[in-house]
Amino acid sequence: MCTSNFEKDMDIAVKPAVQALDPACGLWLSAKVVDRKEEQFQVRWVFYNTTDWLHQSKIYAGKRRLKYEWLMETPEDGEAEQETRLPFRSLPLLATRITVADAPPSDDGRDDLSPYADGLEDQATIAIETVVANAQAEGNSIQLPAEWKNATPPFSCSAVCDSKIAQLQERVQYLENAVAMLRAAMEDKENQQPVEPAYFAAAPLPPSPPAASLSRVIGDAMGVVADEPIPTTPQAHEQITDPREMPAPSTNSLSLILMECGHDRTQLARRLLENFFSTQERLSCNTSGTRGKRQLDTDKLAEVRRLIFSYAPVSSPQAESTEWKRLKTVMDLANRHLRQSLKERCT
């Protein structure tokens, strides 16, 4: 049996003598009664190895049986979520009770040691009994009962552990993507052929023409331009406006973009938009094909989406769909800003 006494101070000291049921996460290390109303004691617990969670429990000290209600509260947003409710005495391998220890005499001279006495909650003692008190010391594995394994939602801090595992997996995925992109950039750099010096760089310069008047030079140039026929074939800048004929972005430039932006999906969307689509496409199109605009090339948009969420993944497909809608809005706003800036330059 392990007993912990608690003073009025709100600081909760961790008692190493208290046995932990779960060797990986721990169960109860310390507790303090923080409130008492009629037959209800509110107890604050601190869990081992889960300092980012604040667990609160409410114990109803009824005459027939005790009921246990488990609340989880995060310090970031302060919202509490009910996790599970079960008969208090059916906790696996544990039997917990509330007693009153060294209570001072009341004002009317009565020494009331009842757990329902007013003003005694700060003197309360949380007594934790476990049938496996020496299991860890002897090196034996703790056998969890079926009600613990099959509970919905699961008991203990499995939710916290799953969250930490998911965070580690995302971090590993991020590092693997960064290494892959860096290797691709290095391979592209190694495969590039050295630039040969231009042939005409070493050629002697032609002799300077004789000096002529400025008016004569301009007149000769205007005559040559007037004699040339007007070309009927599309110009070079017009031939690349078709998205299907646009050159694909190089792997090297994509690697640099992904490494510079990191996990910032908003910056990734803007940079990849500039990399995949020409200025003409961005001026005449948007991501949805609405408001009198044509839709940007769907294949390129799909590739942008794949790159973003492979390098900065989200937790679920539903979250990816919601985030992609937001990123499309970001890209449309970037196109509008581009059109506005060009208009301001023209005026």
Buried (B, 14 or more C-beta within 10 A) or exposed (E): EBBBEBEEEEEBEEBEEBBBBBEEBBBBBBBBBBEBEEEBBBBBBBBBBBEEBBBBBBBBBEEEEBBBBBBBBEEEEEEEEEBBEBEBEEBBBBBBBBEBEEBEEEEEEEEBEEBEBEEBBBBBBBBBBBEBBEBBEEEEEBEBEEEBEEBEEBBBBBBBBEBBEEEEEBEEBBEEBBEBBEEBBEEBEEEEEEEEEEEEEEEEEEEEEEEEEEEEEEEEEEEEEEEEEEEEEEEEEEEBBEBEEBEEBEEBEBBBBBBEBEEEBBBBBBBBBBBBBBEBBBEBBBBEEEEEBEEBBEEBBEBBBEBBBEBBBBEEEEEBEEBBEEBBEBBBEBBEEBEEEEEEEEE
